[in-house]
Amino acid sequence: VVPVGDDGDARQLAMLAVNPATAYLLLNRYVSLQPGDWVGQDMGNSAVGQYVIALARHAGIKTLSVVRREETAGQLRALGADLVVVDGDNLHDRIAAALDGAELRLVLDGVGGATPGELAHSLEFGGLVVSYASVTRTPVAVPAADLVYRELGIRGFWLINWIRDAPRAEIEATYAELAGLVEDGTISAAVEATYPLTDYREAFARARKPQRSGKVLFTFTGTG
Ligand SMILES: NC(=O)c1ccc[n+]([C@@H]2O[C@H](COP(=O)([O-])OP(=O)(O)OC[C@H]3O[C@@H](n4cnc5c(N)ncnc54)[C@H](OP(=O)(O)O)[C@@H]3O)[C@@H](O)[C@H]2O)c1
């Protein structure tokens, strides 16, 4: 248990444990990112993706996010996303054109399949793809030419391993920092709907639907 303060939006604080920490570790654990560096990600409108955008912006790091729906691009730009590209034909050409000569230092993948490979095409020499999910249930596909000639790397990340293995002080410090950023509104994730526990069937049905505008949460009397 890591206590957090009473300030801030209870719904946002309720989401602190998993996705903000995931985004934070993805950005901080693998590559020493400096202000002005570029990070690419797919599933940009997922909760993890939204936290990546907000945390990167807070640190002066630029983001290129791939989404699968045009209507989510505006939502991400309002969050501070630097570049948003809609998945589809000639994706790697459109990513390279959007970057206008810049290279990605890190690619974060939650989709699996071909999309991370399209992003990886714009990675710097020796750059890294970190996979944290595969919502398409297909393996990360990075073309051999990129992998071999440009010596790219692919890593996996699972938050539970960090919680299991990291020193207690590191876990407490990470959540304290993230709680502060939630409380002052620096990071947040969109919420589509809230339900009382009694309506759990409707809540689960809604949460299972694709193309949501945000998370589906339970509320308890007195928490709003
Ligand atoms: N490795 C870890 O430690 C770790 C930690 C946290 C989360 N995760 C995983 O990360 C994933 C995202 O979690 P979240 O809570 O951020 O998700 P979320 O907010 O519920 O959003 C789901 C995302 O998945 C996209 N999506 C669903 N099916 C897709 C498909 N077939 N192709 C492309 N995109 C698809 C959705 O796009 P639309 O909006 O267009 O439908 C949306 O962007 C989950 O699989 C979760 O289990 C892993």
The ligand as a MOL file (V3000), in Angstrom:
LIG
                    3D

  0  0  0     0  0            999 V3000
M  V30 BEGIN CTAB
M  V30 COUNTS 48 52 0 0 0
M  V30 BEGIN ATOM
M  V30 1 N 2.6060 -4.6230 -19.7900 0
M  V30 2 C 2.0300 -3.9770 -18.7840 0
M  V30 3 O 2.5430 -3.9400 -17.6630 0
M  V30 4 C 0.7410 -3.2520 -19.0310 0
M  V30 5 C 0.3380 -2.2310 -18.1510 0
M  V30 6 C -0.8390 -1.5300 -18.4350 0
M  V30 7 C -1.6250 -1.8840 -19.5340 0
M  V30 8 N -1.2280 -2.9280 -20.3210 0 CHG=1
M  V30 9 C -2.0210 -3.3370 -21.4900 0
M  V30 10 O -2.0210 -2.2500 -22.3720 0
M  V30 11 C -3.1870 -2.3020 -23.1740 0
M  V30 12 C -3.8280 -0.9290 -23.1500 0
M  V30 13 O -4.3850 -0.6920 -21.8640 0
M  V30 14 P -5.2080 0.6380 -21.6100 0
M  V30 15 O -5.8640 0.5240 -20.2840 0
M  V30 16 O -4.3190 1.8050 -21.8730 0 CHG=-1
M  V30 17 O -6.2890 0.5410 -22.7990 0
M  V30 18 P -7.6390 1.3490 -23.0440 0
M  V30 19 O -7.5310 2.7260 -22.4780 0
M  V30 20 O -8.7710 0.4960 -22.5910 0
M  V30 21 O -7.6490 1.4680 -24.6290 0
M  V30 22 C -7.6670 0.3390 -25.4560 0
M  V30 23 C -6.9300 0.7110 -26.7320 0
M  V30 24 O -6.7870 -0.4330 -27.5540 0
M  V30 25 C -7.0720 -0.0500 -28.8990 0
M  V30 26 N -7.4120 -1.2380 -29.6480 0
M  V30 27 C -8.2690 -2.2270 -29.2750 0
M  V30 28 N -8.2900 -3.1900 -30.2160 0
M  V30 29 C -7.4250 -2.7980 -31.1920 0
M  V30 30 C -7.0050 -3.3630 -32.4230 0
M  V30 31 N -7.4860 -4.5410 -32.8560 0
M  V30 32 N -6.0970 -2.7000 -33.1660 0
M  V30 33 C -5.5990 -1.5050 -32.7470 0
M  V30 34 N -5.9610 -0.9150 -31.5780 0
M  V30 35 C -6.8620 -1.5660 -30.8190 0
M  V30 36 C -8.1970 0.9400 -28.7340 0
M  V30 37 O -8.3850 1.6950 -29.9050 0
M  V30 38 P -9.8550 2.3220 -30.2290 0
M  V30 39 O -10.0730 3.4180 -29.2150 0
M  V30 40 O -9.7100 2.8100 -31.6040 0
M  V30 41 O -10.8560 1.2100 -30.0520 0
M  V30 42 C -7.6460 1.7630 -27.5690 0
M  V30 43 O -6.6900 2.6960 -28.0310 0
M  V30 44 C -4.0730 -3.4040 -22.6020 0
M  V30 45 O -3.9050 -4.5590 -23.3970 0
M  V30 46 C -3.4920 -3.6190 -21.2050 0
M  V30 47 O -3.7010 -4.9330 -20.7360 0
M  V30 48 C -0.0570 -3.6020 -20.1040 0
M  V30 END ATOM
M  V30 BEGIN BOND
M  V30 1 1 1 2
M  V30 2 2 2 3
M  V30 3 1 2 4
M  V30 4 1 4 5
M  V30 5 2 4 48
M  V30 6 2 5 6
M  V30 7 1 6 7
M  V30 8 2 7 8
M  V30 9 1 8 9
M  V30 10 1 8 48
M  V30 11 1 9 10
M  V30 12 1 9 46
M  V30 13 1 10 11
M  V30 14 1 11 12
M  V30 15 1 11 44
M  V30 16 1 12 13
M  V30 17 1 13 14
M  V30 18 2 14 15
M  V30 19 1 14 16
M  V30 20 1 14 17
M  V30 21 1 17 18
M  V30 22 2 18 19
M  V30 23 1 18 20
M  V30 24 1 18 21
M  V30 25 1 21 22
M  V30 26 1 22 23
M  V30 27 1 23 24
M  V30 28 1 23 42
M  V30 29 1 24 25
M  V30 30 1 25 26
M  V30 31 1 25 36
M  V30 32 1 26 27
M  V30 33 1 26 35
M  V30 34 2 27 28
M  V30 35 1 28 29
M  V30 36 1 29 30
M  V30 37 2 29 35
M  V30 38 1 30 31
M  V30 39 2 30 32
M  V30 40 1 32 33
M  V30 41 2 33 34
M  V30 42 1 34 35
M  V30 43 1 36 37
M  V30 44 1 36 42
M  V30 45 1 37 38
M  V30 46 2 38 39
M  V30 47 1 38 40
M  V30 48 1 38 41
M  V30 49 1 42 43
M  V30 50 1 44 45
M  V30 51 1 44 46
M  V30 52 1 46 47
M  V30 END BOND
M  V30 END CTAB
M  END
